[in-house]
């Protein structure tokens, strides 16, 4: 380490200052590479840890430091190859860690680097791998007090994937992880306002998707609590402005719901009036139909009575005609019988009047008898 520092520390005063900063950074095993403001400082530290990683490939700390240094260099230069190398070193740090309990910090850094690469290259596999890394970090963290950073970052990448794929399951997962991060973080932790603010944001996103009032209410309460816990005045003002926006959205929602309820009420009254009108029409139609049936039944009954009267009259005429015919036959028979009796009486009278002549004729001769008979026949 000393030779490295001396090679970078010869020269003017500035170089000696760099040398002191680099030496202090390495000696204290500092992990925050943002404090190395000079490019040369960053290069010296990265080179140092690269050599150390080559010497001790099973030491996860050296791989972690190389990855962090290359990630910081990528942020400054934008060279994607530095980001690729940083991810590779974070992966080696995870593999080199034997104890699962010690893996979550390395998994966390790996997930962050994958998330950054997704933001630049838009490769969905990087986002999926980042989610898997954060999920494993959560699963392997034994202490709830150490969980919030992993939960918060997992919620964040799930939110990003929701915005990419529009899968509500990712949004629900983001909300669940943000809720756990808030639950396990004490109010004294300076990160809690951030967790609360992000929780409010994802609830607002879900409200915009599903229009459930509870999501908007939670977004407002989370943002209000984040504002209350924010110590910085400027940040508090920003959160207060955000809170005002959410409250305005909620006020508009309430107004819209009231107007919608009023419109539904008016529509309900209109529908009820229309139903009453239709029901009145139905009742009137039924009444008219019943009246028509009644009139038709009366007409049919009258027609039946008329036909029955006509049938009875015809039957009476027929019977009368039969009676008259029978009476005529009877009278004719009586007339004929009387006529027959009269004829019979005349014949008897004639016979009685002829008896004397017949007695006389017996006494006549045959010739006289014939002449007499001819006279009688005439």
Secondary structure by P-SEA (a helix, b strand, c coil): caaaaaaaccccaaaaaaaaaaaaaaaaccccccccccaaaaaaaaaaaaaaaaaccccaaaaaaaaaaaaaaaaacccaaaaaaaaaaaaaaaaacccccccaaaaaaaaaaaaaaaaacccaaaaaaaaaaaaaaaaacccccccaaaaaaaaaaaaaaaaacccaaaaaaaaaaaaaaaaaccccccaaaaaaaaaaaaaaaaaaacccaaaaaaaaaaaaaaaaacccaaaaaaaaaaaaaaaaaaaaaaaaaaaaaaaaaaaaaaaaaaaaaaaaaaaaaaaaaaaaaaaaaaaaaaaaaaaaaaaaaaaaaaaaaaaaaaaaaaaaaaaaaaaaaaaaaaaaaaaaaaaaaaaaaaaccaaaaaaaaaaaac
